[in-house]
Amino acid sequence: MTGNEGPMEYLCVKEALSHYDIPEAQAVLLRHNENMTFRVGTEYLLQIHQPVEGFRIGHIYEETDRTAVRGTELRFLLYLKERGVTVREPVENRAGELITMLDSGVTATVSRWIEGESLDKLELNSEQYRRIGALTAQLHRCARGFRGSPVIAYDGHQCACIKKRIQSLEGCDLDPAYFRAMERACDAVGAALEKLRSEFLTIHADLSLSNILETGDGLAAIDFSLFGVGHPMFDLANLFGNIDGLSARQSIVQGYREAGGTVHYGALDACFVLSILCSVAIHFDRWRGQDWYERRLNRWCRESFQPFCAGERLFEDDFYVIHAGDRR
């Protein structure tokens, strides 16, 4: 350990690694969101599946065994690897299992380390954005044919779960109109996605610059913790919400199309709204006390929730965000 972690983290790491044939090495905490993620030596990555305080994901797994979903995730990674996709390869413990249950009931997994720099730490140009689009199309192409269960479904039912989560947050000091707008958006997105279910496939579901590495062999997607079955536009929508500027979106789509991907504009609009709703449901407890949050919530209502519910397009054919006025 680095010495910056608390005693609980130290004990969890020590217990988890005791189940693997990994040479003793320093474990460095990289980040703590839905998981505690550690680099172990130079060859391994350890994830202890314990969310940070305020990171709420219970609604995502409603009536679904999280450990079983984790098993499907690991099988999906192996499926992608067999098809030539660069992913972190899961490592079996001494019992020949891919998931390790700790005494506390928390699970842990180990994978092979991929050397690279996350894109959120780099200054990106149009060619790199084009490659991001190509990587996304590769993931979608190689995911076709995968059948795994149980799995998170980003569908109408998930929208209903998000709506229940949002309803549980009412009564705080924010304007009730924000909650009404989000609840209506949940209904509208859910209805739209149910009509598109035939186009669903297994997706990353959390693509962002911090979850893509620049490696010696090209780009690699990491952290499939929120992966699931959904419309492929959900991955593009998450990328669009994670970057700034029209030209970047256009370059991503150029790469996506060049690599065989097809853009479905109606699905992209629905998935863009869903990506915002997912973020609110997950991060609300951590965001609500921050100065920027109410301004951002107001913007989301004006630019995304209300127009979508009114049947208006969010993205022009050139990926200009119609209601944001951000063409540049």
C-alpha positions in Angstrom: 0.0 0.0 0.0 1.1 3.6 -0.5 0.4 4.6 3.1 -2.4 7.0 2.1 -5.2 4.5 2.7 -7.1 3.7 5.8 -6.8 0.5 7.9 -10.0 -1.0 6.3 -8.6 -0.5 2.8 -5.3 -2.0 3.8 -6.9 -5.1 5.3 -9.2 -5.6 2.3 -6.3 -5.4 -0.1 -4.2 -7.8 2.0 -7.1 -10.3 2.3 -7.9 -10.1 -1.4 -4.4 -10.6 -2.6 -3.9 -13.6 -0.3 -6.2 -15.5 -2.6 -4.0 -15.0 -5.6 -0.6 -16.3 -6.7 0.8 -12.8 -7.1 4.3 -11.9 -5.9 4.3 -9.5 -3.0 4.2 -5.9 -4.4 3.1 -2.4 -3.5 -0.6 -1.7 -4.0 -1.4 1.9 -5.1 -4.9 3.2 -4.8 -5.8 4.8 -8.2 -9.4 5.8 -7.7 -12.5 5.1 -5.7 -15.9 5.4 -7.4 -18.0 2.3 -7.9 -15.0 0.3 -6.9 -11.7 0.7 -5.0 -9.1 0.3 -7.8 -5.5 -0.5 -7.1 -2.4 -1.0 -9.2 -0.5 -4.0 -7.8 3.1 -3.9 -8.7 3.6 -3.5 -12.5 1.4 -6.4 -13.8 -1.9 -6.4 -12.0 -5.0 -4.4 -11.2 -7.1 -5.1 -8.2 -10.7 -4.0 -7.8 -12.6 -4.2 -4.5 -16.2 -3.8 -5.4 -17.2 -1.3 -2.6 -18.6 2.1 -3.8 -17.3 5.3 -2.3 -19.7 7.0 0.1 -22.4 8.9 -1.8 -22.0 6.8 -5.0 -25.5 5.2 -5.3 -25.9 2.3 -7.6 -28.4 0.1 -5.8 -31.2 1.1 -8.2 -29.2 -0.2 -11.2 -29.2 -3.7 -9.8 -32.8 -3.8 -8.5 -33.7 -7.5 -7.9 -30.4 -8.6 -9.6 -27.5 -10.4 -8.0 -24.5 -8.0 -8.3 -22.0 -10.8 -8.0 -23.7 -12.8 -10.8 -23.7 -9.6 -12.9 -19.9 -9.3 -12.2 -19.4 -12.8 -13.4 -21.2 -11.9 -16.7 -18.9 -8.8 -17.0 -15.8 -11.0 -16.7 -17.1 -13.5 -19.3 -17.8 -10.5 -21.6 -14.2 -9.3 -21.2 -12.9 -12.7 -22.1 -15.3 -12.8 -25.1 -13.9 -9.5 -26.3 -10.3 -10.6 -25.8 -10.9 -13.7 -27.9 -12.0 -11.4 -30.7 -8.9 -9.3 -30.7 -10.1 -6.4 -28.5 -7.5 -5.0 -26.0 -9.1 -5.3 -22.6 -7.9 -6.1 -19.1 -7.7 -9.8 -18.9 -9.4 -11.3 -15.7 -7.1 -13.4 -13.5 -8.3 -16.5 -11.7 -7.7 -16.9 -7.9 -6.1 -20.0 -6.4 -9.5 -21.7 -6.4 -9.8 -21.2 -10.2 -12.5 -18.6 -9.8 -12.6 -15.1 -11.3 -14.4 -13.5 -8.4 -13.1 -13.6 -4.8 -15.5 -13.2 -1.9 -14.0 -11.4 1.1 -15.0 -12.2 4.7 -17.0 -8.9 4.8 -19.1 -10.1 1.9 -17.5 -7.7 -0.5 -16.2 -9.1 -3.8 -12.8 -8.5 -5.4 -11.4 -9.2 -8.8 -7.9 -9.1 -10.4 -7.0 -8.4 -14.0 -3.8 -8.0 -16.0 -2.5 -4.4 -16.0 -2.5 -2.5 -19.3 0.2 0.1 -19.5 -1.2 3.4 -20.8 -2.4 6.9 -20.1 -6.1 7.8 -19.6 -7.3 10.2 -22.2 -8.7 12.7 -19.6 -5.0 13.5 -18.8 -4.1 14.2 -22.5 -4.6 17.1 -24.9 -6.7 15.5 -27.6 -6.8 16.4 -31.3 -9.3 15.5 -34.0 -7.4 12.3 -35.0 -7.6 11.0 -31.4 -11.3 11.7 -31.3 -11.7 9.9 -34.6 -9.9 6.9 -33.0 -12.2 7.0 -30.0 -15.1 6.7 -32.4 -13.4 3.8 -34.2 -12.8 2.0 -30.8 -16.5 2.4 -29.9 -17.5 0.9 -33.2 -15.1 -2.0 -32.7 -16.6 -2.7 -29.2 -20.1 -2.8 -30.7 -19.1 -5.0 -33.6 -17.2 -7.5 -31.5 -20.0 -7.5 -28.8 -22.6 -8.8 -31.3 -23.2 -12.4 -30.6 -22.4 -12.3 -26.9 -25.1 -13.8 -24.8 -24.7 -13.5 -21.0 -27.0 -13.4 -18.0 -27.7 -11.8 -15.6 -26.9 -8.4 -16.9 -28.0 -4.7 -16.4 -30.5 -3.6 -19.0 -30.5 0.0 -20.0 -34.2 -0.1 -21.0 -37.6 1.1 -19.9 -37.4 -0.8 -16.7 -34.1 0.8 -15.8 -35.8 4.2 -16.5 -38.5 3.3 -14.0 -35.9 2.4 -11.4 -34.2 5.7 -12.0 -37.5 7.5 -11.6 -38.1 5.8 -8.3 -34.6 6.9 -7.2 -35.3 10.5 -8.2 -38.7 10.5 -6.4 -36.9 9.4 -3.3 -34.7 12.5 -3.4 -37.7 15.0 -3.4 -38.0 17.2 -0.4 -34.5 18.6 -0.5 -33.9 22.3 -0.9 -34.0 22.2 -4.8 -36.9 23.4 -6.8 -39.5 20.6 -7.1 -39.9 21.5 -10.8 -36.5 19.9 -11.5 -37.8 16.6 -10.1 -41.0 16.8 -12.2 -38.9 17.4 -15.3 -36.6 14.5 -14.6 -39.5 12.1 -13.8 -41.2 13.0 -17.1 -37.9 12.5 -18.9 -37.6 9.0 -17.4 -41.0 8.1 -18.8 -40.3 9.6 -22.2 -36.9 7.9 -22.5 -38.2 4.6 -21.3 -41.0 4.6 -23.9 -38.5 5.5 -26.6 -36.1 2.7 -25.7 -38.7 0.1 -25.5 -39.5 0.8 -29.2 -35.8 0.3 -30.0 -35.2 -2.9 -28.0 -34.5 -5.0 -31.2 -31.3 -2.9 -31.7 -29.9 -3.6 -28.3 -26.5 -5.3 -27.8 -23.9 -5.5 -25.0 -22.4 -2.1 -24.4 -19.7 -0.6 -22.2 -22.3 1.9 -20.7 -19.7 4.1 -19.0 -17.5 5.3 -21.9 -15.6 8.4 -20.9 -12.2 9.8 -21.5 -11.1 8.5 -18.1 -12.2 5.0 -19.1 -10.1 4.9 -22.3 -6.3 4.4 -22.3 -3.8 5.4 -24.9 -1.5 2.4 -25.1 1.4 1.3 -27.2 -1.0 -0.8 -29.2 -3.7 1.9 -29.6 -6.7 2.8 -27.6 -8.2 0.4 -25.0 -11.5 0.7 -23.1 -11.3 -0.1 -19.4 -13.6 -0.3 -16.4 -16.7 -2.2 -17.6 -18.2 -2.2 -14.2 -21.5 -0.6 -15.4 -21.6 -2.6 -18.7 -25.0 -4.0 -19.8 -27.4 -4.5 -22.6 -28.7 -1.4 -24.2 -28.8 0.7 -27.4 -25.3 1.2 -28.9 -26.0 5.0 -29.0 -25.7 5.0 -25.2 -22.0 4.7 -25.5 -21.8 7.6 -28.0 -24.1 9.6 -25.7 -21.9 9.1 -22.7 -18.9 10.2 -24.8 -20.8 13.3 -26.0 -21.6 14.2 -22.4 -17.9 13.8 -21.4 -16.4 16.0 -24.0 -16.7 19.7 -25.1 -17.2 21.0 -28.6 -18.9 20.3 -31.9 -15.7 19.4 -33.7 -14.9 16.7 -31.2 -18.3 15.1 -31.5 -18.1 15.2 -35.3 -14.6 13.5 -35.2 -15.9 10.8 -32.9 -18.8 10.1 -35.3 -16.5 10.1 -38.3 -14.4 7.4 -36.7 -17.4 5.5 -35.6 -18.9 5.4 -39.1 -15.6 4.6 -40.8 -15.3 1.6 -38.6 -18.7 0.4 -39.6 -21.0 2.0 -36.9 -24.4 3.5 -37.8 -25.8 6.5 -36.0 -29.4 6.4 -35.0 -30.4 10.0 -34.3 -33.6 9.3 -32.4 -31.8 6.7 -30.2 -28.9 9.1 -29.6 -31.3 11.8 -28.3 -33.0 9.3 -25.9 -29.7 7.9 -24.8 -28.2 11.3 -24.2 -31.0 12.1 -21.8 -30.6 8.7 -20.2 -26.9 9.3 -19.6 -27.7 12.5 -17.7 -30.5 10.8 -15.7 -28.1 7.9 -14.8 -25.5 10.4 -13.6 -28.0 12.3 -11.4 -29.3 9.1 -9.8 -25.8 7.9 -9.1 -24.1 11.1 -8.0 -26.9 13.2 -6.5 -25.8 12.7 -2.8 -22.3 13.9 -3.7 -23.3 16.7 -6.0 -26.2 18.4 -4.3 -24.1 20.5 -1.9 -21.8 21.8 -4.6 -22.2 25.4 -5.9 -22.4 24.4 -9.6 -25.1 21.7 -9.3 -28.3 23.6 -9.3 -27.1 25.7 -12.3 -26.3 22.5 -14.2 -29.6 20.9 -13.3 -31.4 24.0 -14.6 -29.4 23.7 -17.8 -30.2 20.0 -18.2 -33.9 20.7 -17.8 -33.9 23.5 -20.4 -31.5 22.0 -22.9 -32.4 18.2 -22.7 -35.3 17.1 -20.5 -37.9 19.5 -21.6 -37.2 19.6 -25.3 -37.0 15.8 -25.4 -40.3 15.4 -23.6 -41.8 17.8 -26.1 -40.7 15.6 -29.0 -37.9 17.9 -30.2 -34.6 16.8 -31.5 -31.5 17.4 -29.3 -28.8 16.9 -31.9 -28.8 18.2 -35.5 -27.5 15.9 -38.2 -24.1 17.5 -37.8 -24.2 16.8 -34.0 -24.7 20.4 -33.1 -26.6 20.5 -29.8 -29.7 22.4 -30.8 -30.8 23.9 -27.5 -27.4 24.6 -26.1 -26.2 27.1 -28.7 -22.6 25.7 -28.6 -21.8 25.6 -32.3 -18.0 26.3 -32.8 
